[in-house]
């Protein structure tokens, strides 16, 4: 399954999944906001 659309942008399901995983890792202290490319 491709995660990018024909324009080369992430598909909406991939954006939502990545945001969820990023938030879980931040809550558990695995990463800090400075580790991400954008703010959660």
Backbone torsions as a table, in degrees:
resi	resn	phi	psi	omega
1	UNK	NA	127.9	179.2
2	UNK	-81.0	138.4	-179.6
3	UNK	-98.3	-2.6	-179.3
4	UNK	-116.2	144.3	177.6
5	UNK	-84.0	-176.7	-176.1
6	UNK	-66.5	-17.4	178.6
7	UNK	-91.9	-1.9	178.5
8	UNK	88.5	9.9	178.4
9	UNK	-97.2	151.9	177.0
10	UNK	-61.8	140.1	174.8
11	UNK	-71.9	157.1	-173.8
12	UNK	-58.5	-38.7	-179.5
13	UNK	-64.9	-34.3	180.0
14	UNK	-71.5	-38.3	177.6
15	UNK	-62.7	-46.8	-179.6
16	UNK	-63.8	-41.9	179.4
17	UNK	-64.9	-44.6	-179.7
18	UNK	-64.7	-38.5	177.7
19	UNK	-64.2	-42.4	178.3
20	UNK	-61.5	-48.5	-179.8
21	UNK	-63.0	-40.7	179.0
22	UNK	-62.7	-43.0	179.6
23	UNK	-65.6	-39.4	177.9
24	UNK	-63.9	-44.5	-179.4
25	UNK	-65.6	-35.6	177.9
26	UNK	-68.8	-41.1	178.2
27	UNK	-62.0	-36.4	-178.9
28	UNK	-83.0	-5.2	179.1
29	UNK	79.8	12.9	179.6
30	UNK	-72.0	-37.9	175.3
31	UNK	-129.7	162.6	175.1
32	UNK	-117.0	161.2	-178.1
33	UNK	-53.5	-30.0	178.3
34	UNK	-66.6	-18.6	179.7
35	UNK	-78.3	-16.4	-175.2
36	UNK	-97.2	159.3	-179.9
37	UNK	-77.9	-26.4	179.5
38	UNK	-137.5	159.9	-179.8
39	UNK	-73.4	145.0	-179.8
40	UNK	-82.1	NA	NA
